[in-house]
Amino acid sequence: MAPPGKRHRAQSTKIQVIKRRLAKFQAKYLTTDFAKRLVFDPSLLWVSAILLLVGELFVNVLVIQRIPYTEIDWIAYMQEVEGVVNGTWDYSKLKGDTGPLVYPAGFVYLFTILYYLTNYGKNIRLAQYIFCGIYLITLALVFRIYSKSRKIPPYMLIFICCTSYRVHSIYVLRLFNDPVAIMFLFCSINLFMEGYWTLGSVFYSFAVSIKMNILLFAPALLLAYIASQGIYGTLKQLTICAGLQIVLGAPFLLANPLAYLIGSFNLGRVFLFEWTVNWRFLPEEIFIHPGFHITLLLLHVVLLAIFAKPWFRYMKSFAKLQPTGVGIVSQLFLLPLFTANLIGVAFSRSLHYQFYVWYFHTLPYLLWSTPYSIWLR
C-alpha cells in the first residue's frame, strides 16, 4: 500500500490531468468560433445531422399521436396486394378502390410484407410507425450524402426538417409508396458514391420496381456507368438492373406478360386532371391531349441532350478522382443526378402533391450549386 503522501500526490496529478483535458476541451469546443462552425462549416454537418435525427424521432411520434391520419391510397394498396395473396398473378385483375394496380412487382412484394405486418392493413398506427422509420432512414441517407459532399452548410438541414410539414404528412399521415422508393434510391446513391456499383445497381433497380419515377435519374446514371465502368461494365450494370426487374416480375410475366408490362410500365398513362398540381392553369382538354404529352416529352429529351455533355465531363472527372478518396469528389456525381431528376419533374405531365418527395431532399444541393447569393438561394 502506497504511503498517504504518495496517494495524495497521485490523486492531485489525476485531478490536474482532468483539469488540463477539460481546459483543452473548453478552448477547442466551447467557443464562439466553434459554435459558428457548427452552423456554417459543411465538414461538421454530421453533428447537426445526429441532433436533428433525434429531434425528428420525437416530432414524428408527436405527429402520429396528435394529428389524425388521412386515408388516401393505403386501403387501395392493401386491396391490390391482397389479390396476389389470394393467388391472382394476372395484373389486369389486380385493383383497388382507386383503380387498377399500376406499380411494378417490387411494390407488390414490399407492400405484401406490410400487409402481413399490419394485420392485413388494418393496423394503421403500426403502419405509421413503420413509415416513421422509413422517413428517419431516408433522412440519415440524405444527411450522409450531404456530409460526404461537403457542399451544404449545416443550418440548411434545419430547413429540410422544419419547413417540410407536407413531407411529414406524406410519410406518416398518408402512407404513400413514393417515400419507400425514394429511400431505396438514396441508399443506391450512397453505394454509388462509395464505389459499390453492382450493389448500388441492385438497390436502384429495386427502387424502380416500387415506383417508376426513379427512372428520371437514369440518364445521368447511364453517363456515370459509361464514365466509370466503361462499355463492358455499363452493359454489366444495365444487365443487373434489367435482370432484377425480370426476376421480380417473373410470376406476373408468366401469367399475363402484356398486362404486367402495360400496367406497371405505362409511360403514356393519363392522370386525372382533378388531382394534378403542376398544370392546373391549363384547360382539361389541353391537359389530356396526346400532343401536350408529346411536346413535354420532346422538351424533356432536348434538355437532357443539352445537359449531356457537361454531365459526362463531370462523371469522367468523378471516375478519375473517386479512387483518390477525396471526399468532395461526390459533388461531381450528385449534381448531374439531381439535375436530371429535376428536369424530369419539370416536364412531367402530372404531379400529385405526394410527388414532392421525388425532389424535395435534393433542392438544397441544387440551390448551393448555383452562383446566386445565399439570401437568394
C-alpha positions in Angstrom: 0.0 0.0 0.0 1.3 3.4 -1.0 2.1 5.9 1.8 -0.6 8.7 2.3 1.7 11.3 0.8 2.2 9.4 -2.4 -1.5 8.6 -2.7 -2.3 12.3 -2.2 0.2 13.3 -4.9 -1.2 10.7 -7.3 -4.7 11.9 -6.8 -3.5 15.5 -7.3 -1.8 14.5 -10.5 -5.0 12.9 -11.8 -7.0 15.9 -11.0 -4.5 18.1 -12.8 -4.7 15.9 -15.9 -8.5 16.0 -15.9 -8.4 19.8 -15.5 -6.0 20.2 -18.4 -8.2 18.0 -20.6 -11.3 20.0 -19.6 -9.4 23.2 -20.3 -8.3 21.9 -23.8 -11.9 20.8 -24.5 -13.2 24.2 -23.4 -10.7 26.0 -25.5 -11.4 23.9 -28.6 -15.1 23.3 -28.5 -16.8 25.8 -26.0 -16.0 28.8 -28.1 -17.9 31.2 -30.3 -15.8 30.2 -33.2 -16.7 26.5 -32.9 -20.4 27.4 -32.4 -20.2 29.3 -35.7 -18.6 26.3 -37.4 -21.4 24.0 -36.2 -23.8 26.3 -38.1 -21.8 27.1 -41.2 -19.0 24.5 -41.7 -20.0 21.7 -44.1 -17.4 19.4 -42.6 -19.3 19.5 -39.2 -22.7 18.8 -40.8 -22.7 15.4 -39.2 -23.2 16.9 -35.7 -26.3 18.8 -36.7 -27.5 15.6 -38.6 -27.4 13.5 -35.4 -29.2 16.1 -33.3 -31.9 16.6 -36.0 -32.4 12.9 -36.4 -33.1 12.6 -32.7 -35.4 15.6 -32.8 -37.2 14.2 -35.9 -37.9 11.0 -34.0 -39.8 12.9 -31.3 -41.5 15.1 -33.9 -42.8 12.2 -35.9 -44.1 10.4 -32.8 -45.9 13.6 -31.8 -47.4 14.0 -35.3 -48.6 10.3 -35.3 -50.1 10.6 -31.9 -51.7 14.1 -32.2 -52.7 14.6 -35.9 -55.4 12.4 -37.4 -54.4 10.0 -40.2 -56.0 10.7 -43.6 -56.8 7.8 -45.8 -55.9 8.2 -49.5 -54.2 5.2 -51.0 -53.3 2.8 -48.2 -56.5 0.8 -48.4 -56.2 0.6 -52.2 -52.6 -0.7 -51.8 -53.8 -3.4 -49.4 -56.6 -4.4 -51.8 -54.1 -4.7 -54.7 -51.7 -6.9 -52.8 -54.5 -8.9 -51.3 -55.3 -10.1 -54.8 -51.8 -11.5 -55.1 -52.1 -13.1 -51.6 -55.2 -14.8 -52.8 -53.4 -16.3 -55.8 -54.1 -13.8 -58.6 -51.0 -13.1 -60.7 -52.7 -11.5 -63.7 -52.1 -7.8 -63.5 -55.2 -7.0 -65.4 -57.2 -8.4 -62.5 -55.4 -6.7 -59.6 -57.1 -3.5 -58.5 -58.3 -1.5 -55.5 -60.7 1.3 -54.7 -58.6 3.9 -56.7 -58.3 1.8 -59.8 -56.0 -0.9 -61.3 -52.6 -1.8 -59.9 -50.1 0.5 -61.8 -46.8 -0.2 -59.9 -44.1 -2.8 -60.7 -43.6 -6.1 -58.9 -41.3 -4.7 -56.2 -44.2 -2.7 -54.9 -46.3 -5.8 -54.6 -43.7 -7.8 -52.6 -42.8 -4.9 -50.3 -46.4 -4.0 -49.5 -47.4 -7.6 -49.1 -44.9 -7.7 -46.2 -46.5 -4.5 -44.8 -49.9 -6.2 -45.4 -48.9 -9.0 -43.0 -47.1 -6.8 -40.5 -50.1 -4.5 -40.1 -52.7 -7.3 -39.7 -53.8 -7.3 -43.3 -53.5 -3.5 -43.5 -55.9 -2.8 -40.6 -53.3 -1.7 -38.0 -52.8 1.9 -39.4 -50.9 3.1 -36.3 -48.3 0.4 -36.7 -48.0 1.3 -40.4 -47.5 4.9 -39.5 -44.6 4.0 -37.2 -43.1 1.8 -39.9 -43.2 4.9 -42.3 -41.7 7.0 -39.5 -38.7 4.6 -39.6 -38.6 4.9 -43.4 -38.6 8.7 -43.0 -35.7 8.6 -40.5 -33.7 6.2 -42.6 -34.2 8.4 -45.7 -33.1 11.5 -43.7 -30.0 9.7 -42.5 -29.1 8.6 -46.0 -29.6 12.2 -47.3 -27.6 13.7 -44.5 -24.8 11.2 -45.2 -24.8 12.3 -48.9 -24.6 16.0 -47.8 -21.9 15.3 -45.2 -19.8 13.4 -47.8 -20.1 16.1 -50.4 -19.3 19.0 -48.0 -21.4 21.3 -50.1 -24.3 22.2 -47.8 -23.9 24.3 -44.6 -25.3 22.6 -41.5 -28.0 25.2 -41.0 -29.7 24.0 -44.2 -30.6 20.8 -42.5 -33.0 22.8 -40.3 -34.8 24.0 -43.4 -35.0 20.4 -44.6 -36.6 19.2 -41.4 -38.5 22.2 -40.0 -40.1 23.6 -43.2 -41.4 20.3 -44.5 -44.8 19.9 -43.0 -46.0 18.4 -46.3 -43.2 15.9 -46.3 -44.0 14.7 -42.8 -47.6 14.4 -43.9 -46.7 12.4 -47.0 -44.7 9.9 -44.9 -46.6 9.3 -41.6 -50.1 10.7 -42.3 -50.7 9.4 -45.8 -48.5 6.3 -46.2 -47.8 6.7 -49.9 -45.4 4.4 -51.7 -43.3 7.2 -53.1 -41.2 7.6 -49.8 -40.4 3.8 -49.9 -39.0 4.1 -53.5 -37.0 7.3 -52.5 -35.5 5.5 -49.5 -34.0 2.8 -51.8 -32.9 5.4 -54.3 -30.9 7.3 -51.7 -29.4 4.0 -50.5 -28.2 3.3 -54.0 -26.7 6.8 -54.3 -24.7 6.3 -51.1 -23.4 3.0 -52.5 -22.5 4.6 -55.9 -20.6 7.3 -54.1 -18.6 4.6 -52.3 -17.8 2.7 -55.5 -20.1 -0.2 -54.8 -21.6 -0.1 -58.4 -23.1 -3.5 -58.5 -24.8 -3.3 -55.2 -25.9 0.2 -56.0 -27.5 -1.0 -59.2 -29.4 -3.6 -57.3 -30.9 -1.0 -54.9 -31.5 1.4 -57.7 -33.4 -1.2 -59.8 -35.4 -2.3 -56.7 -36.4 1.4 -56.2 -37.6 1.4 -59.8 -39.6 -1.7 -59.1 -41.5 0.1 -56.4 -42.3 3.2 -58.5 -41.2 4.1 -62.0 -40.4 7.8 -61.3 -36.9 6.7 -60.2 -36.1 6.3 -63.9 -35.9 10.1 -64.0 -32.4 9.7 -62.6 -31.4 7.2 -65.2 -30.0 9.5 -68.0 -27.3 10.8 -65.6 -26.7 7.4 -64.1 -26.1 5.9 -67.5 -23.4 8.6 -68.1 -21.9 7.7 -64.7 -21.8 4.0 -65.7 -20.1 4.8 -69.0 -17.6 7.2 -67.5 -16.6 4.9 -64.6 -17.3 1.4 -65.8 -16.6 1.6 -69.5 -18.8 -0.1 -72.1 -18.4 -3.6 -70.8 -19.0 -2.5 -67.2 -22.0 -0.4 -68.3 -23.6 -3.4 -70.1 -23.0 -5.4 -66.9 -24.7 -2.9 -64.7 -27.7 -2.5 -67.1 -28.0 -6.3 -67.2 -28.2 -6.3 -63.4 -30.9 -3.6 -63.4 -32.9 -5.3 -66.2 -32.3 -8.8 -64.7 -33.7 -7.8 -61.4 -36.8 -6.4 -63.0 -37.3 -9.7 -64.9 -36.8 -11.8 -61.7 -39.2 -9.7 -59.7 -41.8 -9.6 -62.4 -41.5 -13.3 -63.4 -44.7 -14.6 -61.8 -46.7 -11.8 -63.4 -44.9 -12.1 -66.7 -45.7 -15.8 -66.8 -49.3 -15.2 -66.0 -50.0 -12.3 -68.4 -46.9 -10.6 -69.8 -48.7 -7.9 -71.7 -50.9 -6.9 -68.8 -47.9 -6.6 -66.5 -45.8 -4.5 -68.9 -48.7 -2.2 -69.7 -49.9 -2.0 -66.2 -46.6 -1.3 -64.4 -44.5 0.5 -67.0 -47.1 2.6 -68.8 -45.3 5.7 -70.0 -48.4 7.1 -71.6 -50.8 6.8 -68.7 -53.1 9.9 -68.4 -53.6 11.0 -64.8 -56.9 12.5 -63.7 -56.9 16.3 -64.2 -58.6 16.9 -60.9 -55.5 15.7 -58.9 -52.7 17.4 -60.9 -50.9 20.3 -59.2 -48.5 21.5 -61.9 -50.6 22.1 -65.0 -53.9 23.2 -63.3 -53.9 26.5 -65.2 -54.4 24.7 -68.5 -57.9 23.7 -69.8 -58.6 20.0 -69.2 -58.9 19.3 -73.0 -55.3 20.5 -73.5 -54.0 18.6 -70.4 -55.3 15.3 -71.7 -54.4 15.9 -75.3 -51.7 13.4 -76.6 -50.0 16.4 -78.4 -49.4 18.0 -75.0 -47.8 14.8 -73.7 -45.6 14.5 -76.8 -44.5 18.2 -76.5 -43.4 17.7 -72.9 -41.6 14.5 -73.8 -39.7 16.2 -76.7 -38.7 19.2 -74.5 -37.6 16.7 -71.8 -35.3 14.9 -74.3 -34.0 18.1 -75.8 -33.0 19.5 -72.4 -31.3 16.2 -71.4 -29.3 16.3 -74.7 -28.2 19.9 -73.9 -27.0 18.9 -70.4 -25.5 15.5 -71.5 -22.0 16.9 -72.5 -21.3 18.8 -69.2 -22.7 15.9 -67.2 -20.4 13.4 -68.9 -17.5 15.7 -68.2 -18.4 15.8 -64.6 -18.8 12.0 -64.5 -15.4 11.4 -66.1 -13.8 13.6 -63.5 -15.7 11.8 -60.8 -14.5 8.4 -62.1 -10.9 9.7 -62.2 -10.8 11.2 -58.8 -13.0 8.7 -56.9 -10.1 6.2 -56.2 -8.1 9.0 -54.6 -10.6 9.2 -51.7 -11.2 12.9 -51.9 -14.5 13.5 -50.1 -15.8 16.4 -52.2 -15.4 14.4 -55.4 -19.0 13.2 -54.9 -20.1 16.7 -55.9 -19.3 15.7 -59.5 -21.6 12.7 -59.3 -24.5 14.3 -57.4 -25.1 17.4 -59.5 -25.9 15.6 -62.8 -28.0 13.0 -61.0 -30.2 15.6 -59.1 -30.5 17.9 -62.1 -31.7 15.0 -64.4 -34.4 14.2 -61.9 -35.5 17.9 -61.6 -35.7 18.2 -65.4 -37.9 15.1 -65.5 -40.1 16.5 -62.7 -40.4 19.9 -64.6 -41.6 18.2 -67.7 -43.9 15.7 -66.1 -47.5 15.9 -67.4 -49.0 15.4 -64.0 -47.6 15.9 -60.5 -49.6 15.0 -57.4 -48.8 16.5 -54.1 -47.1 13.4 -52.8 -44.6 13.6 -55.7 -43.0 16.4 -53.8 -40.7 13.8 -52.1 -39.3 12.9 -55.6 -37.1 16.1 -55.4 -37.6 17.8 -52.1 -34.4 16.5 -50.4 -32.3 17.4 -53.5 -33.3 21.1 -53.6 -30.7 22.4 -51.1 -27.9 20.7 -53.0 -29.1 22.1 -56.3 -29.5 25.6 -54.8 -26.0 25.5 -53.4 -24.7 24.5 -56.8 -25.8 27.9 -58.2 -23.8 31.1 -58.3 -26.6 33.1 -56.6 -26.2 34.8 -53.2 -27.1 32.9 -50.0 -30.2 35.1 -49.5 -31.4 34.4 -53.0 -30.8 30.7 -52.6 
